[in-house]
Amino acid sequence: MKIAVILNGHPRSFEIKPNEYLLETLRKYNMTSVKNGCDGSTCGVCTVLIDGKPMLSCSVLAARVDGKEITTVEGLQEEVDHISNYFGDEGADQCGFCNTGLALTIHALQKEIKNPTDEQIKDYVVGNLCRCSGYHAQFKAIKRYLEAQK
């Protein structure tokens, strides 16, 4: 089965199996920023943007994204580098495994909610788990980044 998508701003077509998840497809076609973390749709490291909305690629069948726009970290590298600088400044970056999914979620947050409250930020990123840094430094980094974007 073949699907056509816009991947990081470029038209692409992929050969997929009917039961293949988007995570598997992206990894097969060398989108290495999309990681496999939990196999249970609970950690957020496989987050991609589908038509601008953060989605867990491990729980979306690749066939469902035919005709859609998919964005990975590779498509937002400059912005992701900028976000990661805030994480580094706050000491919120240790192993970096969760950063790609979290960066895409933060990107979507700033597009969707102008001037989010602390609760809105926490609610928006709740699906992105970090196993090594805790969340206080991440939250401070996110707040600083969003403030700087105004």
One Martini backbone bead per residue (centre of mass of N, CA, C, O) as a GRO file, in nm:
protein
  150
    1MET     BB    1   0.100   0.034   0.019
    2LYS     BB    2   0.033   0.380  -0.060
    3ILE     BB    3   0.154   0.699   0.051
    4ALA     BB    4   0.084   1.057   0.081
    5VAL     BB    5   0.296   1.328   0.192
    6ILE     BB    6   0.394   1.594   0.404
    7LEU     BB    7   0.741   1.615   0.484
    8ASN     BB    8   0.877   1.879   0.598
    9GLY     BB    9   0.758   2.028   0.319
   10HIS     BB   10   0.764   1.747   0.155
   11PRO     BB   11   0.696   1.539  -0.082
   12ARG     BB   12   0.581   1.201  -0.008
   13SER     BB   13   0.632   0.847  -0.042
   14PHE     BB   14   0.496   0.537   0.099
   15GLU     BB   15   0.558   0.214   0.188
   16ILE     BB   16   0.302   0.009   0.335
   17LYS     BB   17   0.142  -0.147   0.579
   18PRO     BB   18  -0.175  -0.178   0.702
   19ASN     BB   19  -0.043  -0.222   1.021
   20GLU     BB   20   0.125   0.036   1.023
   21TYR     BB   21   0.295   0.260   1.197
   22LEU     BB   22   0.420   0.570   1.182
   23LEU     BB   23   0.677   0.514   1.336
   24GLU     BB   24   0.779   0.290   1.148
   25THR     BB   25   0.789   0.455   0.890
   26LEU     BB   26   0.980   0.681   0.978
   27ARG     BB   27   1.216   0.497   1.055
   28LYS     BB   28   1.244   0.354   0.778
   29TYR     BB   29   1.283   0.674   0.657
   30ASN     BB   30   1.499   0.827   0.861
   31MET     BB   31   1.336   0.938   1.125
   32THR     BB   32   1.525   0.959   1.416
   33SER     BB   33   1.363   1.151   1.615
   34VAL     BB   34   1.166   0.921   1.617
   35LYS     BB   35   1.073   0.746   1.898
   36ASN     BB   36   1.090   0.446   2.096
   37GLY     BB   37   0.962   0.401   2.429
   38CYS     BB   38   0.673   0.217   2.520
   39ASP     BB   39   0.437   0.084   2.341
   40GLY     BB   40   0.168   0.271   2.489
   41SER     BB   41   0.100   0.581   2.466
   42THR     BB   42   0.272   0.744   2.734
   43CYS     BB   43   0.553   0.931   2.670
   44GLY     BB   44   0.606   1.116   2.378
   45VAL     BB   45   0.869   1.047   2.192
   46CYS     BB   46   0.675   1.006   1.915
   47THR     BB   47   0.616   1.286   1.848
   48VAL     BB   48   0.409   1.453   1.612
   49LEU     BB   49   0.294   1.647   1.345
   50ILE     BB   50  -0.053   1.667   1.246
   51ASP     BB   51  -0.159   1.929   1.114
   52GLY     BB   52  -0.014   2.073   1.389
   53LYS     BB   53  -0.066   1.825   1.576
   54PRO     BB   54  -0.008   1.643   1.844
   55MET     BB   55   0.115   1.303   1.800
   56LEU     BB   56   0.122   0.957   1.841
   57SER     BB   57   0.293   0.747   1.625
   58CYS     BB   58   0.231   0.467   1.785
   59SER     BB   59  -0.113   0.526   1.738
   60VAL     BB   60  -0.082   0.566   1.418
   61LEU     BB   61  -0.178   0.486   1.128
   62ALA     BB   62  -0.032   0.539   0.831
   63ALA     BB   63  -0.295   0.540   0.654
   64ARG     BB   64  -0.421   0.802   0.809
   65VAL     BB   65  -0.195   1.018   0.664
   66ASP     BB   66  -0.305   1.046   0.401
   67GLY     BB   67  -0.258   1.382   0.289
   68LYS     BB   68  -0.077   1.482   0.511
   69GLU     BB   69   0.095   1.672   0.757
   70ILE     BB   70   0.434   1.613   0.855
   71THR     BB   71   0.618   1.678   1.164
   72THR     BB   72   0.947   1.699   1.258
   73VAL     BB   73   1.239   1.798   1.380
   74GLU     BB   74   1.369   1.823   1.098
   75GLY     BB   75   1.147   2.064   1.025
   76LEU     BB   76   1.246   2.237   1.317
   77GLN     BB   77   1.549   2.284   1.391
   78GLU     BB   78   1.582   2.581   1.477
   79GLU     BB   79   1.364   2.583   1.699
   80VAL     BB   80   1.470   2.342   1.861
   81ASP     BB   81   1.740   2.467   1.930
   82HIS     BB   82   1.619   2.701   2.087
   83ILE     BB   83   1.469   2.536   2.299
   84SER     BB   84   1.722   2.374   2.403
   85ASN     BB   85   1.863   2.618   2.531
   86TYR     BB   86   1.660   2.646   2.765
   87PHE     BB   87   1.711   2.369   2.885
   88GLY     BB   88   2.011   2.408   2.942
   89ASP     BB   89   1.986   2.664   3.125
   90GLU     BB   90   1.790   2.484   3.339
   91GLY     BB   91   1.880   2.176   3.356
   92ALA     BB   92   1.662   1.989   3.160
   93ASP     BB   93   1.914   1.831   3.021
   94GLN     BB   94   2.019   1.506   2.981
   95CYS     BB   95   1.961   1.268   2.763
   96GLY     BB   96   1.720   1.369   2.536
   97PHE     BB   97   1.486   1.166   2.460
   98CYS     BB   98   1.228   1.372   2.514
   99ASN     BB   99   1.279   1.641   2.347
  100THR     BB  100   1.139   1.608   2.074
  101GLY     BB  101   0.845   1.580   2.168
  102LEU     BB  102   0.843   1.837   2.342
  103ALA     BB  103   0.912   2.044   2.122
  104LEU     BB  104   0.660   1.992   1.947
  105THR     BB  105   0.457   2.062   2.168
  106ILE     BB  106   0.549   2.353   2.212
  107HIS     BB  107   0.499   2.451   1.930
  108ALA     BB  108   0.191   2.394   1.936
  109LEU     BB  109   0.120   2.564   2.180
  110GLN     BB  110   0.206   2.848   2.062
  111LYS     BB  111  -0.008   2.826   1.827
  112GLU     BB  112  -0.279   2.770   2.002
  113ILE     BB  113  -0.177   2.939   2.272
  114LYS     BB  114  -0.213   3.244   2.389
  115ASN     BB  115  -0.099   3.302   2.681
  116PRO     BB  116  -0.043   3.075   2.879
  117THR     BB  117  -0.098   2.917   3.146
  118ASP     BB  118   0.029   2.709   3.368
  119GLU     BB  119  -0.197   2.497   3.336
  120GLN     BB  120  -0.190   2.480   3.026
  121ILE     BB  121   0.094   2.381   3.003
  122LYS     BB  122   0.068   2.126   3.174
  123ASP     BB  123  -0.163   1.999   3.008
  124TYR     BB  124  -0.016   1.993   2.727
  125VAL     BB  125   0.256   1.818   2.846
  126VAL     BB  126   0.160   1.553   3.003
  127GLY     BB  127   0.251   1.331   2.767
  128ASN     BB  128   0.554   1.413   2.855
  129LEU     BB  129   0.805   1.213   2.952
  130CYS     BB  130   1.054   1.209   3.222
  131ARG     BB  131   1.324   1.007   3.369
  132CYS     BB  132   1.569   1.240   3.468
  133SER     BB  133   1.476   1.567   3.535
  134GLY     BB  134   1.212   1.643   3.568
  135TYR     BB  135   0.979   1.937   3.568
  136HIS     BB  136   1.069   2.215   3.669
  137ALA     BB  137   1.287   2.291   3.459
  138GLN     BB  138   1.106   2.258   3.215
  139PHE     BB  139   0.894   2.466   3.287
  140LYS     BB  140   1.086   2.708   3.297
  141ALA     BB  141   1.179   2.682   3.002
  142ILE     BB  142   0.905   2.714   2.870
  143LYS     BB  143   0.833   2.990   2.984
  144ARG     BB  144   1.078   3.141   2.871
  145TYR     BB  145   1.027   3.078   2.576
  146LEU     BB  146   0.740   3.199   2.550
  147GLU     BB  147   0.818   3.485   2.638
  148ALA     BB  148   1.030   3.531   2.402
  149GLN     BB  149   0.798   3.501   2.166
  150LYS     BB  150   0.629   3.779   2.211
   0.00000   0.00000   0.00000
